[in-house]
Amino acid sequence: MYSPSSAALPPSTPSAKLRLGYLWTIALVAALGGLLFGYDWVVIGGAKPFYEAYFQLNSEALIGWANSCALLGCFAGSLLAGPCSDRLGRKKTLIATALLFGLSSVLTGWSNHFWSFVMWRITGGVAIGLASNVSPTYIAEISPAKWRGRLVSLNQFAIVVGVLAAQIANWRIADKVPPGLRAEAMAATWNAQYGWRWMFTAVAIPAAILFAAAPFLPESPRWLALRRRPAQALEVLRRIGGERYARLELDSIQETIAGAGETSHWRELLASPGRKLLLIGVALAVLQQGSGINVLFNYAEEVYRSAGYGLNDILANIVITGGVNLLFTVVAMLLVDRFGRRRLMILGCLAIGASHLAASLAYRAHLQGFWVLALTLTAIACYAMSLAPVTWVLITEIFPNRLRASAVSISVASLWVASFVLTYTFPFLNRSLGASGAFLIYAGVCFAGAVFVFLSVPETRGQSLEELERVGRMH
């Protein structure tokens, strides 16, 4: 195990005078990418019954395609994120992401043909794929070790705020029918014609905020060091923690990249120990989606309808799930740097698996209403405290500096492939096995995930990215 000498104290020591106000400000701006990701990803759940009526979607294949097509864009955006953030920098990639979010949201919302709706949803998915890579990577690379878990979890908090914002917007827009159209049938007609359009369009507002604020962010000091611009890297680090912190941190970064090229090569990613780390990153990303929680967001209407709820109650329940998601994400931010990543992941997998198993039994026993809502809220709470934030933290900190952008890109691309499979297959599983069978499968994935994390995932709490890189080389 690497142990820093007293002559070269790690920058995470208490003697570093961190400028936390500045650090949290730039992390919050970067996390707006996560907010956009969360809104654009979940908005489809509330808009679903209305755009389906508008486009007259009447088969499982079309419904599944409309609900999951954006995930193809997420996959493509994740693969593009590594090369883009390596060549352009994290900051410019964030700016491009904000622009793409704004354009795609408006053009999705005002599509008049199903093919254009799908095309712009896929384009929005590219923006999600970029944001899901560059926002947590940027935050990890500006963060001191003892704050990294909380700051990267801030990105997950922003995702959850975006999710909740989408759920509230869907609920309020669906309920805000022009005067004279208060009858239920007329309200449904208005929502099918216009309501769903405003649900998608609303994301342009935070996209404009990120587009205006991102140019004022400093570039990632680790990217600057990789591009052989140490003076600029030192200046960024100095603004974060002062002179001593900046010099110690830059020395540590340069030591780990000495003799390396500016960016990674695929053969290095596939060589040991890069291959082992990449497999862990991919497995964690797949596990996060395979846990089945996103079914509760993207197919909330079907889940709650099958539990006996009407449309108004379904939309209200969706907002409740978003509130629970937000509350327990805050709990995760308080725990991740104290309790540890590994333990949170193991306990989360076990708790989510138990909740899904109980939900499967509830559906099999034809229990409805409160019981299904309580079990889904329990699963979401456990997910928000574990797999949701900790997966993003781990996949941004287990990889070496020069491999990080490419390795995170591949890991997150795997996440979106898993999310596509999950989202596309749920209508078929629901029809053939029922909700009981579907949730039983998701429970099995969670229990298997707990075993995987126990056997394969290291604890990374409290170590700088460079310390983790040195330890990784020794294994």
Protein Blocks (a to p, Z undefined) as FASTA:
>chain_A
ZZddfklccfkbmklccdfklmmmmmmmmmmmmmmmmmmmmmmmmmmmmmmmmnopabfk
lmmmmmmmmmmmmmmmmmmmmmmmmmnopklmmmmmmmmmmmmmmmmmmccbfklmmmmm
mmmmmmmmmmmmmmmmmmmmmpcfklmmmmmmmmmmmmmmmmmmmmmmmmmmmmmccehi
lpfklmmmmmmmmmmmmmmmmmmmmmmmmmmmmmmpccdfklmmmnopaklmmmmmmmmn
ojklmmmmmmmmmmmmgoiafbdcfklmmpcfklmmmmmmmmmmmmmmmnommmmmmmmm
mmmmmnopafklmmmmmmmmmmmmmmmmmmmmmmmmmnopklmmmmmmmmmmmmmmmmmm
mmmnopghjlmmmmmmmmmmmmmmmmmmmmmmmmmmmpcfklmmmmmmmmmmmmmmmmmm
mmmmmmmmmmmnojmlmmmmmmmmmmmmmmmmmmmmccfehiafklmmmmmmmZZ
